[in-house]
Amino acid sequence: MLKIFLNIVYSDRVAGPVAKESKKRLPGGTSWSVPFALGPLRMERDKSGRNLIPTFDCCFHPLSLRYAHARQEFFDSKNDGKRSVDKSWD
């Protein structure tokens, strides 16, 4: 099993979340765009100090993180960061 560290960080230099009316999924529903920036791969040591672990920083706008604490659909947006890391391994 591969172990990866994904650090969730924030900066107001990343665009904030945008809500749009969703006509495809649910009439009258909302579709969210949650931009993020994925930093380059680097290696960090785990707690034992013996193992080097692939590490990425995934940066969101502060408002996105505030929403993530309050709303499930934003909490799920962290999966976008995970998918982006997965793509970087392909």
Backbone as XML, in Angstrom:
<?xml version="1.0"?>
<chain id="A" units="angstrom">
  <residue number="1" name="MET">
    <atom name="N" x="0.847" y="-1.183" z="0.000"/>
    <atom name="CA" x="0.000" y="0.000" z="0.000"/>
    <atom name="C" x="0.890" y="1.243" z="0.000"/>
  </residue>
  <residue number="2" name="LEU">
    <atom name="N" x="0.572" y="2.174" z="-0.872"/>
    <atom name="CA" x="1.330" y="3.412" z="-0.986"/>
    <atom name="C" x="0.776" y="4.446" z="-0.013"/>
  </residue>
  <residue number="3" name="LYS">
    <atom name="N" x="1.647" y="5.063" z="0.727"/>
    <atom name="CA" x="1.252" y="6.111" z="1.670"/>
    <atom name="C" x="1.607" y="7.462" z="1.048"/>
  </residue>
  <residue number="4" name="ILE">
    <atom name="N" x="0.661" y="8.396" z="1.094"/>
    <atom name="CA" x="0.873" y="9.748" z="0.562"/>
    <atom name="C" x="0.361" y="10.751" z="1.578"/>
  </residue>
  <residue number="5" name="PHE">
    <atom name="N" x="1.106" y="11.833" z="1.775"/>
    <atom name="CA" x="0.629" y="12.939" z="2.603"/>
    <atom name="C" x="0.007" y="13.982" z="1.671"/>
  </residue>
  <residue number="6" name="LEU">
    <atom name="N" x="-1.196" y="14.416" z="1.999"/>
    <atom name="CA" x="-1.857" y="15.497" z="1.267"/>
    <atom name="C" x="-2.187" y="16.580" z="2.283"/>
  </residue>
  <residue number="7" name="ASN">
    <atom name="N" x="-1.404" y="17.647" z="2.274"/>
    <atom name="CA" x="-1.618" y="18.761" z="3.191"/>
    <atom name="C" x="-2.636" y="19.718" z="2.588"/>
  </residue>
  <residue number="8" name="ILE">
    <atom name="N" x="-3.681" y="20.017" z="3.340"/>
    <atom name="CA" x="-4.681" y="20.985" z="2.903"/>
    <atom name="C" x="-4.303" y="22.339" z="3.501"/>
  </residue>
  <residue number="9" name="VAL">
    <atom name="N" x="-4.049" y="23.301" z="2.622"/>
    <atom name="CA" x="-3.650" y="24.647" z="3.045"/>
    <atom name="C" x="-4.570" y="25.656" z="2.375"/>
  </residue>
  <residue number="10" name="TYR">
    <atom name="N" x="-4.433" y="26.926" z="2.748"/>
    <atom name="CA" x="-5.301" y="27.937" z="2.145"/>
    <atom name="C" x="-4.533" y="29.223" z="1.863"/>
  </residue>
  <residue number="11" name="SER">
    <atom name="N" x="-5.045" y="29.958" z="0.867"/>
    <atom name="CA" x="-4.484" y="31.253" z="0.493"/>
    <atom name="C" x="-5.553" y="32.030" z="-0.251"/>
  </residue>
  <residue number="12" name="ASP">
    <atom name="N" x="-5.602" y="33.343" z="-0.012"/>
    <atom name="CA" x="-6.565" y="34.162" z="-0.751"/>
    <atom name="C" x="-6.083" y="34.442" z="-2.174"/>
  </residue>
  <residue number="13" name="ARG">
    <atom name="N" x="-4.922" y="33.924" z="-2.537"/>
    <atom name="CA" x="-4.426" y="34.053" z="-3.917"/>
    <atom name="C" x="-5.042" y="33.000" z="-4.842"/>
  </residue>
  <residue number="14" name="VAL">
    <atom name="N" x="-5.718" y="31.998" z="-4.263"/>
    <atom name="CA" x="-6.461" y="31.004" z="-5.052"/>
    <atom name="C" x="-7.884" y="31.541" z="-5.198"/>
  </residue>
  <residue number="15" name="ALA">
    <atom name="N" x="-8.468" y="31.381" z="-6.364"/>
    <atom name="CA" x="-9.839" y="31.862" z="-6.596"/>
    <atom name="C" x="-10.813" y="31.200" z="-5.617"/>
  </residue>
  <residue number="16" name="GLY">
    <atom name="N" x="-11.815" y="31.953" z="-5.239"/>
    <atom name="CA" x="-12.821" y="31.454" z="-4.314"/>
    <atom name="C" x="-13.854" y="30.564" z="-4.986"/>
  </residue>
  <residue number="17" name="PRO">
    <atom name="N" x="-14.679" y="29.895" z="-4.195"/>
    <atom name="CA" x="-15.713" y="29.020" z="-4.747"/>
    <atom name="C" x="-16.801" y="29.823" z="-5.454"/>
  </residue>
  <residue number="18" name="VAL">
    <atom name="N" x="-17.385" y="29.212" z="-6.485"/>
    <atom name="CA" x="-18.434" y="29.872" z="-7.260"/>
    <atom name="C" x="-19.610" y="28.908" z="-7.410"/>
  </residue>
  <residue number="19" name="ALA">
    <atom name="N" x="-20.804" y="29.393" z="-7.092"/>
    <atom name="CA" x="-22.016" y="28.586" z="-7.249"/>
    <atom name="C" x="-22.688" y="28.935" z="-8.566"/>
  </residue>
  <residue number="20" name="LYS">
    <atom name="N" x="-23.139" y="27.906" z="-9.270"/>
    <atom name="CA" x="-23.872" y="28.096" z="-10.515"/>
    <atom name="C" x="-25.124" y="27.227" z="-10.461"/>
  </residue>
  <residue number="21" name="GLU">
    <atom name="N" x="-26.165" y="27.707" z="-11.121"/>
    <atom name="CA" x="-27.379" y="26.908" z="-11.187"/>
    <atom name="C" x="-27.098" y="25.641" z="-11.990"/>
  </residue>
  <residue number="22" name="SER">
    <atom name="N" x="-27.502" y="24.514" z="-11.448"/>
    <atom name="CA" x="-27.275" y="23.228" z="-12.099"/>
    <atom name="C" x="-28.528" y="22.781" z="-12.819"/>
  </residue>
  <residue number="23" name="LYS">
    <atom name="N" x="-28.457" y="22.748" z="-14.139"/>
    <atom name="CA" x="-29.608" y="22.311" z="-14.925"/>
    <atom name="C" x="-29.485" y="20.829" z="-15.290"/>
  </residue>
  <residue number="24" name="LYS">
    <atom name="N" x="-28.255" y="20.336" z="-15.344"/>
    <atom name="CA" x="-28.038" y="18.944" z="-15.726"/>
    <atom name="C" x="-28.458" y="17.984" z="-14.617"/>
  </residue>
  <residue number="25" name="ARG">
    <atom name="N" x="-27.924" y="18.186" z="-13.434"/>
    <atom name="CA" x="-28.154" y="17.239" z="-12.348"/>
    <atom name="C" x="-29.541" y="17.350" z="-11.744"/>
  </residue>
  <residue number="26" name="LEU">
    <atom name="N" x="-29.897" y="18.554" z="-11.368"/>
    <atom name="CA" x="-31.158" y="18.755" z="-10.668"/>
    <atom name="C" x="-31.684" y="20.135" z="-11.011"/>
  </residue>
  <residue number="27" name="PRO">
    <atom name="N" x="-32.807" y="20.220" z="-11.675"/>
    <atom name="CA" x="-33.344" y="21.550" z="-11.971"/>
    <atom name="C" x="-33.516" y="22.356" z="-10.681"/>
  </residue>
  <residue number="28" name="GLY">
    <atom name="N" x="-32.997" y="23.570" z="-10.691"/>
    <atom name="CA" x="-33.072" y="24.410" z="-9.501"/>
    <atom name="C" x="-31.982" y="24.133" z="-8.489"/>
  </residue>
  <residue number="29" name="GLY">
    <atom name="N" x="-31.134" y="23.140" z="-8.756"/>
    <atom name="CA" x="-30.039" y="22.800" z="-7.841"/>
    <atom name="C" x="-28.837" y="23.697" z="-8.073"/>
  </residue>
  <residue number="30" name="THR">
    <atom name="N" x="-27.788" y="23.454" z="-7.322"/>
    <atom name="CA" x="-26.578" y="24.258" z="-7.412"/>
    <atom name="C" x="-25.383" y="23.368" z="-7.715"/>
  </residue>
  <residue number="31" name="SER">
    <atom name="N" x="-24.537" y="23.843" z="-8.601"/>
    <atom name="CA" x="-23.281" y="23.177" z="-8.919"/>
    <atom name="C" x="-22.159" y="24.114" z="-8.483"/>
  </residue>
  <residue number="32" name="TRP">
    <atom name="N" x="-21.178" y="23.588" z="-7.783"/>
    <atom name="CA" x="-20.096" y="24.407" z="-7.257"/>
    <atom name="C" x="-18.804" y="24.182" z="-8.022"/>
  </residue>
  <residue number="33" name="SER">
    <atom name="N" x="-18.116" y="25.271" z="-8.262"/>
    <atom name="CA" x="-16.751" y="25.220" z="-8.770"/>
    <atom name="C" x="-15.851" y="25.603" z="-7.597"/>
  </residue>
  <residue number="34" name="VAL">
    <atom name="N" x="-14.942" y="24.706" z="-7.240"/>
    <atom name="CA" x="-14.058" y="24.951" z="-6.093"/>
    <atom name="C" x="-12.612" y="24.853" z="-6.586"/>
  </residue>
  <residue number="35" name="PRO">
    <atom name="N" x="-12.044" y="25.984" z="-7.019"/>
    <atom name="CA" x="-10.668" y="25.981" z="-7.528"/>
    <atom name="C" x="-9.660" y="25.621" z="-6.439"/>
  </residue>
  <residue number="36" name="PHE">
    <atom name="N" x="-8.546" y="25.042" z="-6.859"/>
    <atom name="CA" x="-7.450" y="24.741" z="-5.950"/>
    <atom name="C" x="-6.152" y="24.736" z="-6.742"/>
  </residue>
  <residue number="37" name="ALA">
    <atom name="N" x="-5.056" y="24.825" z="-6.025"/>
    <atom name="CA" x="-3.727" y="24.727" z="-6.636"/>
    <atom name="C" x="-3.002" y="23.567" z="-5.968"/>
  </residue>
  <residue number="38" name="LEU">
    <atom name="N" x="-2.401" y="22.715" z="-6.777"/>
    <atom name="CA" x="-1.670" y="21.563" z="-6.259"/>
    <atom name="C" x="-0.182" y="21.828" z="-6.403"/>
  </residue>
  <residue number="39" name="GLY">
    <atom name="N" x="0.528" y="21.774" z="-5.289"/>
    <atom name="CA" x="1.970" y="22.016" z="-5.305"/>
    <atom name="C" x="2.729" y="20.822" z="-5.858"/>
  </residue>
  <residue number="40" name="PRO">
    <atom name="N" x="4.010" y="21.007" z="-6.118"/>
    <atom name="CA" x="4.823" y="19.928" z="-6.674"/>
    <atom name="C" x="5.077" y="18.818" z="-5.645"/>
  </residue>
  <residue number="41" name="LEU">
    <atom name="N" x="5.361" y="17.648" z="-6.152"/>
    <atom name="CA" x="5.713" y="16.517" z="-5.305"/>
    <atom name="C" x="6.999" y="16.822" z="-4.547"/>
  </residue>
  <residue number="42" name="ARG">
    <atom name="N" x="7.000" y="16.484" z="-3.280"/>
    <atom name="CA" x="8.224" y="16.543" z="-2.478"/>
    <atom name="C" x="8.193" y="15.351" z="-1.522"/>
  </residue>
  <residue number="43" name="MET">
    <atom name="N" x="9.305" y="15.039" z="-0.950"/>
    <atom name="CA" x="9.394" y="13.912" z="-0.025"/>
    <atom name="C" x="9.568" y="14.444" z="1.403"/>
  </residue>
  <residue number="44" name="GLU">
    <atom name="N" x="8.778" y="13.891" z="2.330"/>
    <atom name="CA" x="8.891" y="14.251" z="3.756"/>
    <atom name="C" x="8.989" y="12.977" z="4.571"/>
  </residue>
  <residue number="45" name="ARG">
    <atom name="N" x="9.625" y="13.089" z="5.707"/>
    <atom name="CA" x="9.749" y="11.938" z="6.603"/>
    <atom name="C" x="8.466" y="11.754" z="7.415"/>
  </residue>
  <residue number="46" name="ASP">
    <atom name="N" x="8.112" y="10.499" z="7.676"/>
    <atom name="CA" x="6.949" y="10.232" z="8.525"/>
    <atom name="C" x="7.339" y="10.391" z="9.992"/>
  </residue>
  <residue number="47" name="LYS">
    <atom name="N" x="6.409" y="10.067" z="10.899"/>
    <atom name="CA" x="6.650" y="10.262" z="12.336"/>
    <atom name="C" x="7.878" y="9.512" z="12.829"/>
  </residue>
  <residue number="48" name="SER">
    <atom name="N" x="8.147" y="8.354" z="12.263"/>
    <atom name="CA" x="9.295" y="7.556" z="12.706"/>
    <atom name="C" x="10.620" y="8.204" z="12.298"/>
  </residue>
  <residue number="49" name="GLY">
    <atom name="N" x="10.566" y="9.044" z="11.269"/>
    <atom name="CA" x="11.776" y="9.683" z="10.773"/>
    <atom name="C" x="12.592" y="8.797" z="9.851"/>
  </residue>
  <residue number="50" name="ARG">
    <atom name="N" x="12.154" y="7.550" z="9.652"/>
    <atom name="CA" x="12.901" y="6.601" z="8.827"/>
    <atom name="C" x="12.408" y="6.530" z="7.387"/>
  </residue>
  <residue number="51" name="ASN">
    <atom name="N" x="11.124" y="6.803" z="7.171"/>
    <atom name="CA" x="10.535" y="6.619" z="5.845"/>
    <atom name="C" x="10.269" y="7.954" z="5.162"/>
  </residue>
  <residue number="52" name="LEU">
    <atom name="N" x="10.626" y="8.037" z="3.880"/>
    <atom name="CA" x="10.302" y="9.212" z="3.073"/>
    <atom name="C" x="8.964" y="8.959" z="2.389"/>
  </residue>
  <residue number="53" name="ILE">
    <atom name="N" x="8.043" y="9.929" z="2.529"/>
    <atom name="CA" x="6.687" y="9.793" z="2.023"/>
    <atom name="C" x="6.433" y="10.864" z="0.955"/>
  </residue>
  <residue number="54" name="PRO">
    <atom name="N" x="5.868" y="10.462" z="-0.210"/>
    <atom name="CA" x="5.484" y="11.470" z="-1.205"/>
    <atom name="C" x="4.459" y="12.433" z="-0.598"/>
  </residue>
  <residue number="55" name="THR">
    <atom name="N" x="4.672" y="13.727" z="-0.783"/>
    <atom name="CA" x="3.843" y="14.752" z="-0.142"/>
    <atom name="C" x="3.444" y="15.828" z="-1.148"/>
  </residue>
  <residue number="56" name="PHE">
    <atom name="N" x="2.188" y="16.252" z="-1.060"/>
    <atom name="CA" x="1.668" y="17.341" z="-1.884"/>
    <atom name="C" x="0.958" y="18.343" z="-0.984"/>
  </residue>
  <residue number="57" name="ASP">
    <atom name="N" x="0.993" y="19.619" z="-1.372"/>
    <atom name="CA" x="0.152" y="20.641" z="-0.759"/>
    <atom name="C" x="-0.983" y="20.935" z="-1.721"/>
  </residue>
  <residue number="58" name="CYS">
    <atom name="N" x="-2.203" y="20.938" z="-1.207"/>
    <atom name="CA" x="-3.375" y="21.271" z="-2.001"/>
    <atom name="C" x="-3.969" y="22.542" z="-1.387"/>
  </residue>
  <residue number="59" name="CYS">
    <atom name="N" x="-3.931" y="23.630" z="-2.145"/>
    <atom name="CA" x="-4.281" y="24.942" z="-1.614"/>
    <atom name="C" x="-5.658" y="25.397" z="-2.113"/>
  </residue>
  <residue number="60" name="PHE">
    <atom name="N" x="-6.524" y="25.763" z="-1.169"/>
    <atom name="CA" x="-7.865" y="26.271" z="-1.449"/>
    <atom name="C" x="-7.980" y="27.709" z="-0.955"/>
  </residue>
  <residue number="61" name="HIS">
    <atom name="N" x="-8.965" y="28.423" z="-1.437"/>
    <atom name="CA" x="-9.294" y="29.746" z="-0.920"/>
    <atom name="C" x="-9.835" y="29.574" z="0.506"/>
  </residue>
  <residue number="62" name="PRO">
    <atom name="N" x="-9.571" y="30.512" z="1.427"/>
    <atom name="CA" x="-10.066" y="30.389" z="2.805"/>
    <atom name="C" x="-11.584" y="30.193" z="2.894"/>
  </residue>
  <residue number="63" name="LEU">
    <atom name="N" x="-12.333" y="30.829" z="1.995"/>
    <atom name="CA" x="-13.784" y="30.679" z="2.014"/>
    <atom name="C" x="-14.194" y="29.237" z="1.694"/>
  </residue>
  <residue number="64" name="SER">
    <atom name="N" x="-13.463" y="28.602" z="0.809"/>
    <atom name="CA" x="-13.743" y="27.199" z="0.488"/>
    <atom name="C" x="-13.597" y="26.326" z="1.723"/>
  </residue>
  <residue number="65" name="LEU">
    <atom name="N" x="-12.564" y="26.582" z="2.513"/>
    <atom name="CA" x="-12.360" y="25.784" z="3.727"/>
    <atom name="C" x="-13.419" y="26.088" z="4.776"/>
  </residue>
  <residue number="66" name="ARG">
    <atom name="N" x="-13.835" y="27.344" z="4.871"/>
    <atom name="CA" x="-14.925" y="27.674" z="5.803"/>
    <atom name="C" x="-16.198" y="26.942" z="5.420"/>
  </residue>
  <residue number="67" name="TYR">
    <atom name="N" x="-16.510" y="26.956" z="4.117"/>
    <atom name="CA" x="-17.687" y="26.238" z="3.638"/>
    <atom name="C" x="-17.557" y="24.735" z="3.888"/>
  </residue>
  <residue number="68" name="ALA">
    <atom name="N" x="-16.348" y="24.216" z="3.736"/>
    <atom name="CA" x="-16.129" y="22.774" z="3.923"/>
    <atom name="C" x="-16.472" y="22.331" z="5.335"/>
  </residue>
  <residue number="69" name="HIS">
    <atom name="N" x="-16.248" y="23.209" z="6.295"/>
    <atom name="CA" x="-16.591" y="22.869" z="7.682"/>
    <atom name="C" x="-18.092" y="22.911" z="7.925"/>
  </residue>
  <residue number="70" name="ALA">
    <atom name="N" x="-18.812" y="23.638" z="7.089"/>
    <atom name="CA" x="-20.247" y="23.823" z="7.316"/>
    <atom name="C" x="-21.131" y="23.013" z="6.375"/>
  </residue>
  <residue number="71" name="ARG">
    <atom name="N" x="-20.605" y="22.629" z="5.217"/>
    <atom name="CA" x="-21.462" y="22.001" z="4.196"/>
    <atom name="C" x="-20.792" y="20.766" z="3.615"/>
  </residue>
  <residue number="72" name="GLN">
    <atom name="N" x="-21.506" y="19.671" z="3.563"/>
    <atom name="CA" x="-20.958" y="18.402" z="3.093"/>
    <atom name="C" x="-20.431" y="18.475" z="1.663"/>
  </residue>
  <residue number="73" name="GLU">
    <atom name="N" x="-21.136" y="19.186" z="0.765"/>
    <atom name="CA" x="-20.679" y="19.218" z="-0.621"/>
    <atom name="C" x="-19.315" y="19.886" z="-0.761"/>
  </residue>
  <residue number="74" name="PHE">
    <atom name="N" x="-18.993" y="20.808" z="0.138"/>
    <atom name="CA" x="-17.664" y="21.410" z="0.108"/>
    <atom name="C" x="-16.646" y="20.494" z="0.741"/>
  </residue>
  <residue number="75" name="PHE">
    <atom name="N" x="-17.036" y="19.808" z="1.781"/>
    <atom name="CA" x="-16.128" y="18.843" z="2.390"/>
    <atom name="C" x="-15.719" y="17.809" z="1.349"/>
  </residue>
  <residue number="76" name="ASP">
    <atom name="N" x="-16.663" y="17.406" z="0.520"/>
    <atom name="CA" x="-16.382" y="16.431" z="-0.527"/>
    <atom name="C" x="-15.454" y="16.986" z="-1.597"/>
  </residue>
  <residue number="77" name="SER">
    <atom name="N" x="-15.308" y="18.303" z="-1.698"/>
    <atom name="CA" x="-14.454" y="18.878" z="-2.736"/>
    <atom name="C" x="-12.987" y="18.551" z="-2.507"/>
  </residue>
  <residue number="78" name="LYS">
    <atom name="N" x="-12.611" y="18.160" z="-1.293"/>
    <atom name="CA" x="-11.228" y="17.763" z="-1.068"/>
    <atom name="C" x="-10.871" y="16.561" z="-1.932"/>
  </residue>
  <residue number="79" name="ASN">
    <atom name="N" x="-11.887" y="15.807" z="-2.344"/>
    <atom name="CA" x="-11.646" y="14.687" z="-3.242"/>
    <atom name="C" x="-11.092" y="15.152" z="-4.583"/>
  </residue>
  <residue number="80" name="ASP">
    <atom name="N" x="-11.377" y="16.402" z="-4.969"/>
    <atom name="CA" x="-10.794" y="16.941" z="-6.198"/>
    <atom name="C" x="-9.281" y="16.988" z="-6.067"/>
  </residue>
  <residue number="81" name="GLY">
    <atom name="N" x="-8.810" y="17.376" z="-4.904"/>
    <atom name="CA" x="-7.367" y="17.390" z="-4.647"/>
    <atom name="C" x="-6.785" y="15.999" z="-4.717"/>
  </residue>
  <residue number="82" name="LYS">
    <atom name="N" x="-7.492" y="15.030" z="-4.140"/>
    <atom name="CA" x="-7.017" y="13.645" z="-4.191"/>
    <atom name="C" x="-6.962" y="13.137" z="-5.626"/>
  </residue>
  <residue number="83" name="ARG">
    <atom name="N" x="-8.005" y="13.452" z="-6.416"/>
    <atom name="CA" x="-8.017" y="13.025" z="-7.811"/>
    <atom name="C" x="-6.858" y="13.649" z="-8.585"/>
  </residue>
  <residue number="84" name="SER">
    <atom name="N" x="-6.542" y="14.901" z="-8.279"/>
    <atom name="CA" x="-5.446" y="15.580" z="-8.953"/>
    <atom name="C" x="-4.111" y="14.908" z="-8.620"/>
  </residue>
  <residue number="85" name="VAL">
    <atom name="N" x="-3.941" y="14.506" z="-7.375"/>
    <atom name="CA" x="-2.722" y="13.767" z="-6.988"/>
    <atom name="C" x="-2.665" y="12.448" z="-7.739"/>
  </residue>
  <residue number="86" name="ASP">
    <atom name="N" x="-3.792" y="11.743" z="-7.789"/>
    <atom name="CA" x="-3.835" y="10.477" z="-8.525"/>
    <atom name="C" x="-3.394" y="10.661" z="-9.965"/>
  </residue>
  <residue number="87" name="LYS">
    <atom name="N" x="-3.871" y="11.735" z="-10.613"/>
    <atom name="CA" x="-3.513" y="11.997" z="-12.011"/>
    <atom name="C" x="-2.019" y="12.259" z="-12.168"/>
  </residue>
  <residue number="88" name="SER">
    <atom name="N" x="-1.413" y="12.867" z="-11.153"/>
    <atom name="CA" x="0.017" y="13.171" z="-11.258"/>
    <atom name="C" x="0.874" y="11.903" z="-11.230"/>
  </residue>
  <residue number="89" name="TRP">
    <atom name="N" x="0.312" y="10.790" z="-10.750"/>
    <atom name="CA" x="1.044" y="9.523" z="-10.712"/>
    <atom name="C" x="0.899" y="8.758" z="-12.011"/>
  </residue>
  <residue number="90" name="ASP">
    <atom name="N" x="-0.082" y="9.121" z="-12.836"/>
    <atom name="CA" x="-0.307" y="8.390" z="-14.102"/>
    <atom name="C" x="0.726" y="8.726" z="-15.144"/>
  </residue>
</chain>
